[in-house]
Amino acid sequence: MRLLITGACGFVGAELALALQEQLSGLQITGIDNLSRRGSWRHLKRLEQRGIRVPMATSASPRIWRVPNPRIG
């Protein structure tokens, strides 16, 4: 199963991502964040160390990220 978390580098988003990864095996988590808040970079590092992908994005970005297989399954 795949999950997308917006605001993943905020306190709530990061803690949610890490807790879900621990509790649900086989879950592929991707987060999106604009990294504008203080502490975001610290949370980003923790998420990346755990294998959670977090591309930087803003709502104004015309092209946020590219997924090899865009079907949600």
Secondary structure as a PSIPRED ss2 file (coil, helix, strand):
# PSIPRED VFORMAT (PSIPRED V4.0)

   1 M C   1.000  0.000  0.000
   2 R E   0.000  0.000  1.000
   3 L E   0.000  0.000  1.000
   4 L E   0.000  0.000  1.000
   5 I E   0.000  0.000  1.000
   6 T E   0.000  0.000  1.000
   7 G C   1.000  0.000  0.000
   8 A C   1.000  0.000  0.000
   9 C C   1.000  0.000  0.000
  10 G C   1.000  0.000  0.000
  11 F H   0.000  1.000  0.000
  12 V H   0.000  1.000  0.000
  13 G H   0.000  1.000  0.000
  14 A H   0.000  1.000  0.000
  15 E H   0.000  1.000  0.000
  16 L H   0.000  1.000  0.000
  17 A H   0.000  1.000  0.000
  18 L H   0.000  1.000  0.000
  19 A H   0.000  1.000  0.000
  20 L H   0.000  1.000  0.000
  21 Q H   0.000  1.000  0.000
  22 E H   0.000  1.000  0.000
  23 Q H   0.000  1.000  0.000
  24 L C   1.000  0.000  0.000
  25 S C   1.000  0.000  0.000
  26 G C   1.000  0.000  0.000
  27 L C   1.000  0.000  0.000
  28 Q E   0.000  0.000  1.000
  29 I E   0.000  0.000  1.000
  30 T E   0.000  0.000  1.000
  31 G E   0.000  0.000  1.000
  32 I E   0.000  0.000  1.000
  33 D E   0.000  0.000  1.000
  34 N C   1.000  0.000  0.000
  35 L C   1.000  0.000  0.000
  36 S C   1.000  0.000  0.000
  37 R C   1.000  0.000  0.000
  38 R C   1.000  0.000  0.000
  39 G C   1.000  0.000  0.000
  40 S H   0.000  1.000  0.000
  41 W H   0.000  1.000  0.000
  42 R H   0.000  1.000  0.000
  43 H H   0.000  1.000  0.000
  44 L H   0.000  1.000  0.000
  45 K H   0.000  1.000  0.000
  46 R H   0.000  1.000  0.000
  47 L H   0.000  1.000  0.000
  48 E H   0.000  1.000  0.000
  49 Q H   0.000  1.000  0.000
  50 R C   1.000  0.000  0.000
  51 G C   1.000  0.000  0.000
  52 I C   1.000  0.000  0.000
  53 R E   0.000  0.000  1.000
  54 V C   1.000  0.000  0.000
  55 P C   1.000  0.000  0.000
  56 M E   0.000  0.000  1.000
  57 A C   1.000  0.000  0.000
  58 T C   1.000  0.000  0.000
  59 S C   1.000  0.000  0.000
  60 A C   1.000  0.000  0.000
  61 S C   1.000  0.000  0.000
  62 P C   1.000  0.000  0.000
  63 R C   1.000  0.000  0.000
  64 I C   1.000  0.000  0.000
  65 W C   1.000  0.000  0.000
  66 R C   1.000  0.000  0.000
  67 V C   1.000  0.000  0.000
  68 P C   1.000  0.000  0.000
  69 N C   1.000  0.000  0.000
  70 P C   1.000  0.000  0.000
  71 R C   1.000  0.000  0.000
  72 I C   1.000  0.000  0.000
  73 G C   1.000  0.000  0.000
